[in-house]
Amino acid sequence: MKKQVLLVLLLMLLLTGCRRYSGFLPYAREIEDMELIRTLGVDTAGDAGVAITASGGTSQEETEVVAGEAGTISAAVLELQGEGSSYLYFGHVTQLLLGEGLAKRGVMPSLDYVLRDVEMRLETALYVVRNGTAGQAIEAAAADGSATDRLEALADDAGLTANSMPRTVKDVLAELDRQGASFLPAVLADGGLTAAGYGILKDGVLVGWAEGDAALGVNLIFGKVDADVVEVQAPDGTAAALRVVGAAASVRPIWQGDTLAGLKVHCKVDANLAEGSAMPDQATLDALEVELTQVEAERMARALELSRALDADYLGLRQSAAFAVPWHKEVLLGSYSMKDLKLEATAEAIIQRSYHADG
């Protein structure tokens, strides 16, 4: 009974707002006195420190950019509170940019900050800035809009460009823990934050880039293709534009007896004839499908070659193969080097229909 009375008295003291007990409750702030940070950038500062750049706002309002340095992200964020005109609230951060130098030093401290901080969220979109710093990218975008708007547009158009896709802190953390490697979309430090393929992580460190055909191959393997256009030549020598509207890949092990010899990625590609003459005859259609098959298989092969060359299963191939044949899971997830495995890519293309009025 005494314990219940004491508990009631304590709650009454807290609700009175007495200054002496105010430390028990969070400090209340008016929304108009807060600046909602939407994009956070992290770069290196000196040998071991970090420099952070934060921005809020959208293209419809003035974008405020603040920056600070410290030995850790937490300390740098605290330092930022004295830079802006309002209290900076990081609970609305939707994008985290890592500079190339920071990523080469290691991404885990930055990801761990998101994991532990009470305001940050694991669903935060993650990017690496190629040939530049996160600070440069955020400042460049703020000159004519905001980094937030640019990155949101990039994520929305991922299926159309077919060489980029949004990835979250949660995605990358899970893959680094599960397979020791991962990838994240790359952007340039220009005003438009132009997509630049993917950065490849191994053991939490940036070790390479997937660009051009390799980046397109990554999207094929993950089925992130909604409207990619592939130009091929028809048998009569005319040009044809094929719009890839879907892709689905599967991974299977290659065995030599009881020994794992490699992994085979097979992708089924759906496309439409977007430009050219009316729907061709079956022979021409078959020839166009062969052309598309070769293009898409080569793109995936480029992505697989990076996995072998870097000895990094950044695409999660062994995990995918283990899902397909779970009775071989122990072997597939064993201590095989990607360099020792044969990685094959095959494709199967189907042209479904023509956009021509006569097709």
C-alpha positions as CSV (number, residue, x, y, z in Angstrom):
1,M,0.0,0.0,0.0
2,K,2.8,2.4,0.9
3,K,4.5,1.7,-2.5
4,Q,1.3,2.6,-4.3
5,V,0.9,5.8,-2.4
6,L,4.6,6.8,-3.1
7,L,4.1,6.0,-6.8
8,V,1.0,8.2,-7.0
9,L,2.8,11.1,-5.3
10,L,5.7,10.8,-7.7
11,L,3.4,11.0,-10.7
12,M,1.7,14.0,-9.2
13,L,5.0,15.8,-8.8
14,L,6.0,15.0,-12.4
15,L,2.7,16.4,-13.7
16,T,3.0,19.7,-11.8
17,G,5.8,20.7,-14.1
18,C,8.1,21.5,-11.1
19,R,11.5,22.5,-12.4
20,R,13.2,20.2,-9.9
21,Y,11.6,17.2,-11.5
22,S,11.5,18.3,-15.1
23,G,14.5,16.1,-16.1
24,F,12.2,13.1,-15.9
25,L,10.2,14.3,-18.9
26,P,11.3,15.1,-22.5
27,Y,11.7,18.8,-23.2
28,A,8.7,20.1,-25.2
29,R,9.3,22.3,-28.3
30,E,6.9,24.2,-30.6
31,I,7.0,22.9,-34.1
32,E,7.6,26.4,-35.5
33,D,10.8,26.6,-33.5
34,M,12.2,23.4,-35.1
35,E,14.0,22.8,-38.4
36,L,13.2,19.4,-39.7
37,I,16.4,17.9,-41.2
38,R,15.6,15.6,-44.2
39,T,19.1,14.8,-45.6
40,L,22.3,14.1,-43.6
41,G,25.7,13.8,-45.1
42,V,28.8,12.2,-43.5
43,D,32.4,12.7,-44.6
44,T,35.9,12.3,-43.2
45,A,37.6,15.1,-41.2
46,G,41.3,14.5,-40.5
47,D,42.6,11.1,-39.8
48,A,39.7,9.8,-37.7
49,G,37.1,12.5,-37.3
50,V,33.9,13.1,-39.2
51,A,32.3,16.1,-40.9
52,I,28.5,16.2,-41.3
53,T,26.3,18.3,-43.4
54,A,22.6,18.6,-42.8
55,S,19.8,20.1,-44.8
56,G,16.1,20.6,-44.5
57,G,13.4,22.1,-46.7
58,T,12.1,21.4,-50.2
59,S,12.1,23.2,-53.5
60,Q,9.0,25.1,-52.3
61,E,10.9,26.7,-49.4
62,E,14.4,28.0,-48.6
63,T,16.8,25.2,-47.9
64,E,19.0,25.6,-44.9
65,V,22.3,23.8,-44.9
66,V,24.5,23.5,-41.7
67,A,27.8,21.7,-41.2
68,G,30.0,20.7,-38.3
69,E,32.9,18.5,-37.4
70,A,33.8,16.3,-34.4
71,G,35.3,13.0,-33.5
72,T,32.0,11.2,-33.8
73,I,28.7,11.8,-35.6
74,S,26.8,12.2,-32.3
75,A,29.2,14.9,-31.2
76,A,29.0,16.6,-34.6
77,V,25.2,16.6,-34.5
78,L,25.3,18.2,-31.1
79,E,27.6,20.9,-32.4
80,L,25.2,21.6,-35.2
81,Q,22.5,22.7,-32.8
82,G,24.3,26.0,-32.4
83,E,24.7,26.6,-36.2
84,G,21.0,26.8,-37.3
85,S,18.4,29.5,-36.5
86,S,16.1,26.8,-35.0
87,Y,16.4,23.6,-33.1
88,L,17.5,20.9,-35.5
89,Y,15.3,17.8,-35.4
90,F,16.7,14.6,-37.0
91,G,13.7,12.4,-36.6
92,H,12.6,13.2,-40.2
93,V,15.8,12.3,-41.9
94,T,15.0,10.3,-45.0
95,Q,18.3,10.2,-46.8
96,L,21.9,9.5,-45.6
97,L,24.7,10.4,-47.9
98,L,28.2,9.0,-47.4
99,G,31.2,10.7,-49.1
100,E,33.5,8.4,-51.1
101,G,36.4,9.0,-48.7
102,L,34.3,8.1,-45.7
103,A,33.0,5.0,-47.4
104,K,36.6,3.9,-48.2
105,R,37.4,4.3,-44.6
106,G,34.4,2.3,-43.5
107,V,30.6,2.7,-43.4
108,M,29.9,0.8,-40.2
109,P,30.3,3.7,-37.7
110,S,27.7,5.7,-39.8
111,L,25.3,2.8,-40.0
112,D,25.7,2.0,-36.4
113,Y,24.8,5.6,-35.5
114,V,21.5,5.2,-37.4
115,L,20.9,1.9,-35.6
116,R,21.5,3.4,-32.1
117,D,20.2,6.9,-32.3
118,V,16.7,7.4,-30.9
119,E,15.7,9.8,-33.7
120,M,17.1,8.2,-36.8
121,R,15.3,5.4,-38.7
122,L,16.6,2.2,-40.3
123,E,14.4,2.9,-43.3
124,T,16.5,5.9,-44.1
125,A,17.7,5.7,-47.8
126,L,21.4,5.3,-48.2
127,Y,23.7,6.7,-50.9
128,V,27.4,7.1,-51.6
129,V,28.8,10.2,-53.4
130,R,31.2,9.2,-56.1
131,N,34.2,11.5,-56.8
132,G,33.2,13.9,-54.1
133,T,31.9,14.5,-50.6
134,A,28.5,14.4,-49.2
135,G,28.8,18.0,-48.2
136,Q,29.6,19.0,-51.8
137,A,26.5,17.1,-53.0
138,I,24.1,18.6,-50.5
139,E,25.4,22.1,-51.1
140,A,25.2,21.7,-54.9
141,A,21.6,20.5,-54.7
142,A,20.6,23.3,-52.3
143,A,21.7,25.9,-54.8
144,D,18.6,25.2,-56.9
145,G,16.2,23.2,-54.8
146,S,17.2,20.6,-52.2
147,A,19.0,17.3,-51.9
148,T,15.8,15.8,-50.5
149,D,13.8,16.5,-53.6
150,R,16.6,15.3,-55.9
151,L,17.0,12.0,-54.2
152,E,13.3,11.3,-53.8
153,A,12.9,11.9,-57.6
154,L,15.9,9.5,-58.2
155,A,14.2,6.8,-56.1
156,D,10.9,7.3,-57.9
157,D,12.5,6.9,-61.3
158,A,14.6,3.9,-60.4
159,G,12.6,1.4,-62.4
160,L,12.7,3.7,-65.5
161,T,16.4,4.3,-65.5
162,A,17.1,0.7,-64.7
163,N,20.6,1.5,-63.4
164,S,19.8,2.6,-59.9
165,M,17.5,1.5,-57.1
166,P,16.8,2.8,-53.6
167,R,18.5,0.9,-50.7
168,T,18.0,1.5,-47.0
169,V,20.3,1.4,-44.0
170,K,18.4,-1.7,-42.9
171,D,19.1,-3.4,-46.3
172,V,22.8,-2.8,-46.2
173,L,23.3,-3.6,-42.5
174,A,21.4,-6.9,-43.0
175,E,23.4,-7.9,-46.0
176,L,26.8,-7.0,-44.5
177,D,25.9,-9.2,-41.5
178,R,24.6,-12.0,-43.6
179,Q,27.0,-12.2,-46.5
180,G,29.8,-9.8,-45.7
181,A,29.1,-7.6,-48.7
182,S,26.4,-5.3,-50.1
183,F,25.9,-2.4,-52.5
184,L,24.3,1.1,-52.4
185,P,23.3,3.6,-55.1
186,A,25.9,6.1,-56.1
187,V,25.4,9.8,-57.0
188,L,27.6,12.5,-58.3
189,A,28.2,15.7,-56.4
190,D,26.5,17.9,-59.0
191,G,23.4,20.0,-58.6
192,G,21.2,17.2,-59.9
193,L,22.7,14.4,-57.8
194,T,23.0,12.4,-61.0
195,A,22.8,8.6,-60.6
196,A,26.2,6.9,-61.0
197,G,25.6,3.2,-60.6
198,Y,26.4,1.5,-57.4
199,G,29.2,1.4,-54.8
200,I,30.2,-2.1,-53.7
201,L,30.9,-2.8,-50.0
202,K,33.0,-5.6,-48.6
203,D,33.4,-6.0,-44.9
204,G,31.9,-2.5,-44.5
205,V,34.4,-0.8,-46.8
206,L,33.9,0.6,-50.3
207,V,35.9,-1.6,-52.7
208,G,34.6,-0.9,-56.1
209,W,31.9,0.4,-58.4
210,A,29.2,-1.1,-60.6
211,E,28.6,1.3,-63.5
212,G,27.3,1.2,-67.0
213,D,26.3,-2.3,-68.1
214,A,27.2,-3.7,-64.7
215,A,24.7,-1.4,-63.0
216,L,22.0,-2.4,-65.5
217,G,22.9,-6.0,-64.7
218,V,22.4,-5.5,-61.0
219,N,18.9,-4.2,-61.7
220,L,18.1,-7.2,-63.9
221,I,19.2,-9.6,-61.2
222,F,17.0,-7.8,-58.6
223,G,14.1,-7.4,-61.0
224,K,14.1,-3.6,-60.7
225,V,13.3,-2.9,-64.4
226,D,10.1,-1.2,-65.4
227,A,10.7,0.6,-68.7
228,D,14.3,0.2,-69.8
229,V,14.8,0.7,-73.6
230,V,17.2,-1.6,-75.4
231,E,18.1,-0.8,-79.0
232,V,18.8,-3.7,-81.3
233,Q,19.1,-4.4,-85.0
234,A,16.4,-6.3,-86.9
235,P,17.4,-8.9,-89.5
236,D,16.6,-6.4,-92.3
237,G,19.1,-3.9,-90.9
238,T,16.6,-1.5,-89.4
239,A,16.8,-0.3,-85.8
240,A,14.3,-1.5,-83.3
241,A,13.6,-0.3,-79.7
242,L,12.6,-2.9,-77.2
243,R,11.1,-1.7,-73.9
244,V,11.9,-4.0,-71.1
245,V,8.9,-4.0,-68.7
246,G,9.8,-6.8,-66.3
247,A,12.6,-9.1,-65.2
248,A,12.7,-12.1,-62.8
249,A,16.0,-13.8,-62.0
250,S,16.8,-17.1,-60.2
251,V,20.1,-18.5,-59.0
252,R,21.1,-22.2,-59.1
253,P,24.2,-23.9,-58.0
254,I,26.6,-25.6,-60.5
255,W,28.0,-28.9,-59.2
256,Q,31.0,-31.0,-60.1
257,G,30.0,-34.2,-58.4
258,D,29.4,-33.2,-54.7
259,T,31.6,-30.1,-55.0
260,L,30.2,-26.6,-55.6
261,A,31.7,-25.4,-58.8
262,G,29.8,-22.2,-59.5
263,L,26.5,-20.3,-59.6
264,K,24.2,-19.7,-62.5
265,V,21.9,-16.7,-62.8
266,H,19.0,-17.1,-65.2
267,C,16.7,-14.1,-65.9
268,K,13.4,-14.1,-67.7
269,V,12.9,-10.7,-69.4
270,D,9.6,-9.4,-70.7
271,A,9.7,-6.7,-73.4
272,N,7.5,-4.8,-75.9
273,L,8.4,-3.6,-79.3
274,A,8.4,0.2,-78.6
275,E,9.7,1.5,-81.9
276,G,10.0,0.1,-85.4
277,S,7.7,-1.3,-88.0
278,A,4.4,-3.1,-87.3
279,M,4.6,-6.3,-85.4
280,P,7.2,-8.4,-87.3
281,D,6.7,-12.0,-88.5
282,Q,7.7,-14.8,-86.3
283,A,11.2,-15.2,-87.7
284,T,12.0,-11.5,-87.2
285,L,10.4,-11.6,-83.7
286,D,12.6,-14.6,-82.8
287,A,15.7,-12.7,-84.0
288,L,14.8,-9.7,-81.9
289,E,14.4,-11.9,-78.9
290,V,17.8,-13.4,-79.5
291,E,19.4,-10.0,-79.7
292,L,17.7,-8.9,-76.5
293,T,18.7,-12.1,-74.7
294,Q,22.4,-11.5,-75.6
295,V,22.3,-7.9,-74.4
296,E,20.7,-8.7,-71.1
297,A,22.9,-11.8,-70.4
298,E,26.0,-9.6,-71.0
299,R,24.8,-7.0,-68.6
300,M,24.4,-9.5,-65.9
301,A,27.7,-11.1,-66.7
302,R,29.4,-7.7,-66.0
303,A,27.8,-7.5,-62.6
304,L,28.8,-11.1,-61.8
305,E,32.4,-10.4,-62.9
306,L,32.7,-7.7,-60.3
307,S,31.6,-10.2,-57.7
308,R,34.3,-12.6,-58.7
309,A,37.0,-10.0,-59.2
310,L,36.4,-8.3,-55.8
311,D,35.7,-11.7,-54.1
312,A,32.5,-10.1,-52.7
313,D,29.0,-11.7,-52.8
314,Y,27.4,-8.2,-52.9
315,L,24.5,-9.6,-54.9
316,G,23.7,-12.3,-52.3
317,L,24.0,-15.1,-54.9
318,R,24.8,-17.9,-52.5
319,Q,21.9,-16.9,-50.2
320,S,19.6,-16.9,-53.2
321,A,20.9,-20.3,-54.3
322,A,20.4,-21.7,-50.8
323,F,16.7,-20.6,-50.9
324,A,16.3,-22.5,-54.1
325,V,17.9,-25.7,-52.9
326,P,17.7,-25.5,-49.1
327,W,19.0,-29.1,-48.6
328,H,22.4,-27.8,-49.9
329,K,22.3,-24.7,-47.7
330,E,25.3,-25.7,-45.6
331,V,27.5,-26.1,-48.6
332,L,26.3,-23.0,-50.4
333,L,26.8,-20.8,-47.4
334,G,30.2,-22.3,-46.6
335,S,33.6,-20.7,-46.8
336,Y,33.9,-20.7,-50.6
337,S,35.6,-17.7,-52.3
338,M,33.7,-16.1,-55.0
339,K,37.0,-16.0,-57.0
340,D,37.0,-19.8,-57.0
341,L,33.4,-20.1,-58.3
342,K,32.3,-20.1,-61.9
343,L,29.6,-17.4,-62.3
344,E,27.3,-17.7,-65.3
345,A,24.6,-15.5,-66.6
346,T,21.8,-16.5,-69.0
347,A,18.7,-14.8,-70.2
348,E,15.4,-15.6,-71.8
349,A,13.6,-12.8,-73.6
350,I,9.9,-12.7,-74.6
351,I,8.6,-9.8,-76.7
352,Q,4.9,-9.6,-75.7
353,R,3.4,-7.1,-78.0
354,S,3.9,-4.0,-80.2
355,Y,3.0,-0.4,-79.5
356,H,2.3,0.1,-83.2
357,A,-1.3,0.8,-84.1
358,D,-1.2,-2.2,-86.5
359,G,0.5,-4.5,-84.0
